[in-house]
Amino acid sequence: MTEFLLSRRNLLVSACCLAAVPVLTPVTFAAMPGENRFVTIVLRGAMDGMDLVQPYGDPAFKALRPGLALTPDTGLIDLDGFFGLNPAAADLLPLWKARELSFVHAVSTPYRDERSHFDGQDMLESGGGHVSDEKTGWLNRALSVMPRSDDRRAIDINTSLELILSGPNDSDVWSPRSDFSMGLDEVQFLKRLYANDPAFAKAMEEAVRTDMAADILRGGAKSGGSGTGDIAKLAGGMLREKYRIASFSINGWDTHVGQKNQFAQAVKELALAINTLKDTLGPQLWKTTIVVAMTEFGRTARENGTGGTDHGTGGCALLAGGAIDGGKVLGQWPGLADDRLLDGRDLSPVGDVRELAAAMLFRQFGVSPDDLTAKIFPGLSFDRSSAYLRA
C-alpha cells in the first residue's frame, strides 16, 4: 500500500506539471457540499496598498510619495473622488464597474514591531493574535466546523502545505517541478489510472487541451506563459467540480527598490489571477464565489531613497467575486498627516484583516461567530454587526 501511495503521488506530480507549468506557489483545494466557493490569495512580500489604491485626495499623500504618487491627471484611474486605481491594475476595472471588486484599506493582522516577512506571514496564515509556535492555519481549522462531504480532501501543489491550510484535516501534496515534461504514453497512462476520479480526470482533460500542454508534450513550456494564470485556471477548473475552497499565493510584492516596474508586474499577475478565476468558473459559478486577497503587512507611508517603500503596518486587502456587493473602498481612512501615522512612518491600521476573512467564512459557509472567534481566529472580536458582512 505504501508503494502505491508514493507512486500515485509521483504520478500526481506529473499531472500537475502538465496542468500548471511553471508552478510558482502552492494551490490547495477542499471539497464540500453546497454551491458557495471561497478563494484566498496570499500576496507574499507585503503588498503596497497605497500604490494599488492611491489616496490622492489626502493632502499629505503627494508630499510623502513624490515619485510614486499619481493623480487622475497623470494616469491614476479615479474610483470615488478620493481614491484612485494604479493604471497597472486597469484589468481590474471591469470588475469594479460590475460591482464584483472592492478594496479594504488600512487593515492588518495584530502583528507589529519587527516587520519580519516570516513572522508576518505566519500570523496572517495561522490567524492568531500574536507570533507563536502555532502550526495550523485558520482555513484548515475552518474546515473542521464547516458542513462537508465525507470524501473532502485538500490538495496542495508544492513540496509541503502552506500554513494557511495546514492542520488536522488530511491533505494530499503534489510536488511539481517546473521543468518537467511528459510523453504521450505517460499522459494516456494517467488518464486511464484516474478515469474514475471525475475531478482529476476533468482537470487532466482540460490541461491536455491547452496550448501550453501541447508545447509540454513537444518538450517544453511555451515561452512567455504565465504561471499565475495557469495556477488560477487550475484552481477555477477544480472549483467547477466538487471543490469549494482554493488557496494559492502570488509573490513579488517586496518593493524596496525601483517599485514602479516591480509593482506593476505583480499587480498584473494579481489581475490575471482574478480574471482567470472568473473566466474559468463561468458566469453562474462566479455568482457564488468570493475571493479574498491579503498580505502580511503594508509598506511605509514615505517612499525611500531608491524609488521603493519599506516594511510597514497598515495594508490593503481585496474582495472579488460575484457574491459581493462591490465597487467600494471599505474601511475607515486614518489619514496621512504626521500625527496620524503609526510610529511616525506607517499607515495606521484601523481594521483587522482577520475580521474580513471571518465575515466571508460566515457569509459563504455559515460558520458561527462563536466558532470564528474561539476556534478559527483566537482573540478576534466578531459578531453579526461586522461592517464587512455588508460588503
C-alpha positions as CSV (number, residue, x, y, z in Angstrom):
1,M,0.0,0.0,0.0
2,T,2.8,2.4,0.8
3,E,4.4,1.8,-2.5
4,F,1.2,2.6,-4.3
5,L,0.6,5.8,-2.4
6,L,4.1,7.0,-3.2
7,S,3.8,6.0,-6.8
8,R,0.4,7.7,-7.0
9,R,1.9,10.9,-5.5
10,N,4.7,10.9,-8.1
11,L,2.1,10.5,-10.9
12,L,0.2,13.4,-9.5
13,V,3.4,15.4,-9.7
14,S,3.5,14.7,-13.5
15,A,-0.2,15.6,-14.0
16,C,0.1,18.8,-12.1
17,C,3.1,19.9,-14.0
18,L,1.1,19.3,-17.2
19,A,-1.8,21.4,-15.8
20,A,0.2,24.3,-14.4
21,V,3.7,24.8,-15.7
22,P,5.6,26.6,-14.2
23,V,4.1,26.2,-10.8
24,L,5.2,29.1,-8.7
25,T,3.2,28.7,-5.5
26,P,1.1,26.0,-3.8
27,V,-2.6,25.6,-4.7
28,T,-4.8,23.9,-2.1
29,F,-8.3,22.7,-2.6
30,A,-11.1,21.4,-0.3
31,A,-14.3,19.7,-1.3
32,M,-17.7,20.1,0.5
33,P,-21.4,20.2,-0.3
34,G,-23.2,23.4,-1.4
35,E,-22.6,25.8,-4.2
36,N,-20.7,28.7,-2.5
37,R,-17.0,29.0,-3.3
38,F,-14.2,30.7,-1.4
39,V,-10.7,31.5,-2.6
40,T,-7.8,33.0,-0.6
41,I,-4.8,34.6,-2.4
42,V,-1.8,35.4,-0.2
43,L,0.2,38.3,-1.6
44,R,3.7,37.4,-0.3
45,G,6.2,40.2,0.3
46,A,3.9,42.9,1.8
47,M,1.8,44.5,-1.0
48,D,1.8,48.3,-1.1
49,G,-1.9,49.0,-0.8
50,M,-1.3,52.8,-1.1
51,D,0.3,52.2,-4.5
52,L,-2.5,49.9,-5.7
53,V,-5.4,52.2,-4.4
54,Q,-3.9,55.6,-4.0
55,P,-5.4,58.1,-1.6
56,Y,-4.8,61.0,-4.0
57,G,-7.4,63.1,-2.1
58,D,-5.3,63.0,1.1
59,P,-3.3,66.3,1.1
60,A,-0.3,64.6,2.6
61,F,0.0,61.8,0.0
62,K,1.9,63.6,-2.7
63,A,4.5,65.0,-0.2
64,L,5.1,61.5,1.2
65,R,5.5,59.9,-2.2
66,P,6.7,62.5,-4.7
67,G,7.9,59.8,-7.1
68,L,5.1,57.2,-6.7
69,A,2.0,59.3,-6.2
70,L,-0.3,59.7,-9.2
71,T,-3.4,61.8,-9.9
72,P,-6.2,61.5,-12.4
73,D,-4.2,64.0,-14.5
74,T,-1.2,61.7,-14.5
75,G,-2.8,58.4,-15.3
76,L,-4.5,57.4,-12.0
77,I,-7.9,55.8,-12.6
78,D,-10.4,57.7,-10.3
79,L,-12.6,55.4,-8.2
80,D,-14.6,57.7,-5.9
81,G,-13.1,61.2,-5.9
82,F,-10.6,60.4,-3.1
83,F,-9.1,57.0,-4.1
84,G,-7.7,56.0,-7.5
85,L,-6.6,52.8,-9.0
86,N,-3.0,52.4,-10.2
87,P,-3.1,52.2,-14.0
88,A,-1.1,49.0,-13.9
89,A,-4.3,47.4,-12.4
90,A,-6.5,48.6,-15.3
91,D,-7.5,45.0,-16.0
92,L,-9.4,45.0,-12.6
93,L,-11.5,48.0,-13.6
94,P,-14.3,45.9,-15.3
95,L,-14.7,44.0,-12.1
96,W,-15.0,47.3,-10.2
97,K,-17.6,48.6,-12.6
98,A,-19.5,45.4,-12.4
99,R,-19.5,45.7,-8.6
100,E,-17.5,42.5,-8.3
101,L,-14.5,44.1,-6.7
102,S,-13.8,46.1,-3.6
103,F,-10.7,47.2,-1.7
104,V,-10.3,47.3,2.1
105,H,-7.8,49.9,3.2
106,A,-5.9,50.3,6.5
107,V,-6.2,46.7,7.7
108,S,-3.6,44.4,9.2
109,T,-3.1,41.4,11.5
110,P,-2.2,42.3,15.1
111,Y,1.4,41.8,14.1
112,R,3.7,44.8,15.0
113,D,7.3,45.5,15.9
114,E,9.8,43.5,13.9
115,R,8.1,43.7,10.5
116,S,9.6,40.3,9.5
117,H,8.1,38.7,6.4
118,F,8.4,35.3,8.1
119,D,6.6,36.3,11.3
120,G,4.1,38.4,9.5
121,Q,3.1,35.6,7.1
122,D,2.9,33.1,9.9
123,M,0.5,35.3,11.8
124,L,-1.6,36.0,8.6
125,E,-1.9,32.3,7.9
126,S,-2.2,31.0,11.4
127,G,-4.9,33.6,12.2
128,G,-3.7,34.1,15.8
129,G,-3.3,37.4,17.7
130,H,0.4,37.1,18.2
131,V,3.5,35.4,16.9
132,S,3.6,31.8,18.3
133,D,4.5,28.3,17.5
134,E,1.0,27.6,16.2
135,K,1.4,25.3,13.2
136,T,-2.2,25.1,12.0
137,G,-3.8,27.5,9.6
138,W,-7.1,29.3,10.0
139,L,-8.5,27.9,6.8
140,N,-7.7,24.4,7.9
141,R,-9.3,24.9,11.3
142,A,-12.4,26.4,9.5
143,L,-12.8,23.1,7.6
144,S,-13.4,21.4,11.0
145,V,-16.6,23.4,11.6
146,M,-18.0,23.6,8.0
147,P,-20.5,21.1,6.7
148,R,-18.6,19.0,4.2
149,S,-18.7,15.8,2.3
150,D,-17.2,12.6,3.7
151,D,-14.6,12.4,0.9
152,R,-13.5,16.0,1.5
153,R,-9.7,16.4,0.9
154,A,-7.3,19.1,0.3
155,I,-4.7,19.1,-2.4
156,D,-1.6,21.3,-2.3
157,I,0.7,21.8,-5.3
158,N,4.0,22.1,-3.6
159,T,6.6,20.2,-1.6
160,S,4.6,21.0,1.5
161,L,1.4,22.7,2.6
162,E,1.2,26.4,3.1
163,L,0.5,27.2,6.8
164,I,-3.0,28.6,6.0
165,L,-4.3,25.1,5.2
166,S,-2.0,23.1,7.4
167,G,-3.6,21.2,10.3
168,P,-5.6,18.2,11.3
169,N,-7.6,17.9,8.0
170,D,-5.9,15.4,5.8
171,S,-4.3,16.7,2.6
172,D,-2.6,15.3,-0.5
173,V,0.6,17.0,-1.5
174,W,1.6,17.4,-5.1
175,S,5.3,18.3,-5.6
176,P,5.8,19.6,-9.1
177,R,9.0,20.6,-10.9
178,S,8.7,23.5,-13.3
179,D,10.9,21.9,-15.9
180,F,9.1,18.5,-16.1
181,S,7.9,17.3,-19.4
182,M,5.7,14.3,-20.2
183,G,5.4,11.9,-23.0
184,L,2.2,10.9,-24.7
185,D,2.4,7.4,-23.2
186,E,2.6,8.9,-19.7
187,V,-0.4,11.2,-20.4
188,Q,-2.5,8.2,-21.6
189,F,-1.5,6.1,-18.5
190,L,-2.6,8.9,-16.2
191,K,-5.9,9.2,-18.0
192,R,-6.6,5.5,-17.5
193,L,-5.4,5.5,-13.9
194,Y,-7.7,8.3,-12.8
195,A,-10.6,7.6,-15.1
196,N,-12.8,7.0,-12.0
197,D,-11.8,10.3,-10.3
198,P,-14.1,12.8,-12.1
199,A,-12.4,16.0,-10.7
200,F,-8.9,14.8,-11.6
201,A,-10.0,13.4,-15.0
202,K,-11.7,16.7,-15.9
203,A,-8.6,18.8,-14.9
204,M,-6.4,16.5,-16.8
205,E,-8.6,16.7,-19.9
206,E,-8.6,20.5,-19.9
207,A,-4.8,20.6,-19.3
208,V,-4.1,18.4,-22.3
209,R,-6.3,20.6,-24.5
210,T,-4.4,23.8,-23.7
211,D,-1.7,25.2,-25.9
212,M,0.8,25.1,-23.0
213,A,0.2,21.4,-22.5
214,A,0.7,20.8,-26.2
215,D,4.1,22.6,-26.0
216,I,5.0,20.5,-23.0
217,L,4.3,17.3,-24.9
218,R,6.6,18.5,-27.6
219,G,9.3,19.1,-25.0
220,G,8.9,22.3,-23.2
221,A,6.6,25.0,-21.9
222,K,5.5,27.8,-24.2
223,S,7.8,30.9,-23.8
224,G,6.0,33.8,-22.1
225,G,3.4,31.6,-20.4
226,S,2.2,32.9,-17.0
227,G,2.5,30.5,-14.1
228,T,0.0,32.7,-12.1
229,G,-2.6,32.4,-14.9
230,D,-2.1,28.6,-15.1
231,I,-2.5,28.2,-11.4
232,A,-5.7,30.3,-11.4
233,K,-7.0,28.3,-14.3
234,L,-6.3,25.0,-12.4
235,A,-8.0,26.4,-9.3
236,G,-11.0,27.5,-11.3
237,G,-11.3,24.1,-13.0
238,M,-11.2,22.3,-9.7
239,L,-13.8,24.7,-8.2
240,R,-16.1,23.8,-11.1
241,E,-16.1,20.2,-9.8
242,K,-16.6,19.2,-6.2
243,Y,-14.1,21.5,-4.7
244,R,-15.4,24.7,-2.9
245,I,-12.2,26.1,-1.4
246,A,-8.9,27.0,-3.1
247,S,-5.9,28.8,-1.8
248,F,-2.7,29.9,-3.5
249,S,-0.1,32.7,-3.4
250,I,1.4,35.4,-5.6
251,N,4.9,36.5,-4.9
252,G,6.8,39.7,-5.9
253,W,5.5,42.4,-3.6
254,D,8.7,43.3,-1.6
255,T,9.3,46.5,-3.4
256,H,12.3,48.2,-1.7
257,V,13.9,49.4,-4.9
258,G,12.5,50.5,-8.2
259,Q,9.0,49.9,-7.1
260,K,7.2,51.2,-10.2
261,N,8.2,48.4,-12.5
262,Q,8.2,45.6,-10.0
263,F,4.9,46.6,-8.5
264,A,3.3,46.9,-12.0
265,Q,4.3,43.4,-12.8
266,A,3.0,41.9,-9.6
267,V,-0.4,43.8,-9.9
268,K,-0.8,42.5,-13.5
269,E,-0.3,39.0,-12.1
270,L,-3.0,39.6,-9.5
271,A,-5.4,40.9,-12.0
272,L,-4.7,38.0,-14.3
273,A,-5.4,35.5,-11.4
274,I,-8.7,37.0,-10.5
275,N,-9.9,37.4,-14.1
276,T,-8.8,33.9,-14.9
277,L,-10.8,32.5,-12.0
278,K,-13.9,34.4,-13.2
279,D,-13.4,33.2,-16.8
280,T,-12.8,29.6,-15.8
281,L,-15.7,29.4,-13.4
282,G,-18.1,31.0,-15.8
283,P,-21.0,33.4,-15.0
284,Q,-23.2,31.1,-12.9
285,L,-20.5,29.8,-10.6
286,W,-18.8,33.2,-10.3
287,K,-22.0,34.4,-8.7
288,T,-21.4,32.0,-5.8
289,T,-17.7,32.9,-5.4
290,I,-15.8,35.2,-3.1
291,V,-12.1,35.8,-3.4
292,V,-10.1,37.4,-0.6
293,A,-6.5,38.6,-1.4
294,M,-4.5,39.6,1.6
295,T,-0.9,40.4,2.5
296,E,1.2,40.1,5.7
297,F,1.6,43.9,6.3
298,G,1.6,47.1,4.4
299,R,4.5,49.4,3.5
300,T,5.9,52.7,4.8
301,A,3.9,55.8,4.0
302,R,7.0,57.5,2.7
303,E,8.9,56.3,-0.3
304,N,12.6,55.7,0.3
305,G,15.6,57.0,-1.5
306,T,15.7,54.1,-4.0
307,G,12.3,54.6,-5.5
308,G,10.7,52.0,-3.3
309,T,9.0,51.5,0.1
310,D,10.0,49.6,3.2
311,H,8.1,47.3,5.5
312,G,5.2,49.0,7.2
313,T,2.0,48.1,9.1
314,G,-1.4,49.1,7.7
315,G,-2.1,47.5,4.4
316,C,-4.9,46.7,1.9
317,A,-7.0,43.7,1.1
318,L,-9.1,42.9,-2.0
319,L,-12.5,41.4,-2.2
320,A,-13.7,40.0,-5.5
321,G,-16.4,37.7,-6.8
322,G,-20.0,37.7,-8.0
323,A,-21.2,37.1,-4.4
324,I,-20.1,40.5,-3.1
325,D,-21.7,43.9,-3.5
326,G,-18.6,45.6,-4.7
327,G,-17.5,48.9,-6.2
328,K,-16.4,50.2,-2.8
329,V,-13.3,51.2,-0.9
330,L,-14.1,49.9,2.5
331,G,-12.7,50.7,5.9
332,Q,-12.1,53.9,7.8
333,W,-9.3,56.0,6.3
334,P,-6.9,57.1,9.2
335,G,-5.2,59.9,7.3
336,L,-1.6,60.5,6.4
337,A,-0.8,63.6,8.4
338,D,2.3,63.2,10.6
339,D,0.3,62.9,13.8
340,R,-1.9,60.2,12.2
341,L,0.9,57.9,11.2
342,L,1.8,54.9,13.3
343,D,5.2,55.4,14.8
344,G,5.6,58.4,12.5
345,R,6.1,56.2,9.5
346,D,3.3,53.7,8.7
347,L,-0.4,53.9,7.7
348,S,-2.3,53.3,10.9
349,P,-4.3,50.0,10.9
350,V,-7.9,50.7,11.9
351,G,-9.2,47.3,10.8
352,D,-8.3,43.7,11.5
353,V,-7.9,41.7,8.2
354,R,-8.9,38.6,10.2
355,E,-12.4,40.1,10.6
356,L,-12.7,40.4,6.9
357,A,-11.8,36.7,6.4
358,A,-14.2,35.8,9.2
359,A,-17.0,37.7,7.7
360,M,-16.5,35.9,4.4
361,L,-16.5,32.5,6.1
362,F,-19.7,33.4,7.9
363,R,-21.3,34.5,4.6
364,Q,-20.2,31.7,2.4
365,F,-20.4,28.7,4.8
366,G,-22.5,29.8,7.8
367,V,-19.6,29.4,10.2
368,S,-20.9,30.7,13.6
369,P,-19.4,33.8,15.3
370,D,-18.6,31.6,18.3
371,D,-16.5,29.2,16.1
372,L,-14.9,32.1,14.3
373,T,-13.7,33.7,17.5
374,A,-12.9,30.7,19.6
375,K,-11.6,28.1,17.1
376,I,-10.5,29.9,13.9
377,F,-9.3,33.4,14.9
378,P,-8.4,33.3,18.6
379,G,-8.8,36.7,20.2
380,L,-10.7,38.2,17.3
381,S,-13.8,40.3,18.1
382,F,-16.5,39.4,15.6
383,D,-20.3,39.3,15.5
384,R,-23.2,39.8,13.1
385,S,-22.8,43.6,13.3
386,S,-19.5,43.5,11.4
387,A,-19.4,46.1,8.7
388,Y,-17.8,43.5,6.4
389,L,-21.0,41.5,6.3
390,R,-22.4,44.3,4.2
391,A,-19.5,44.2,1.7
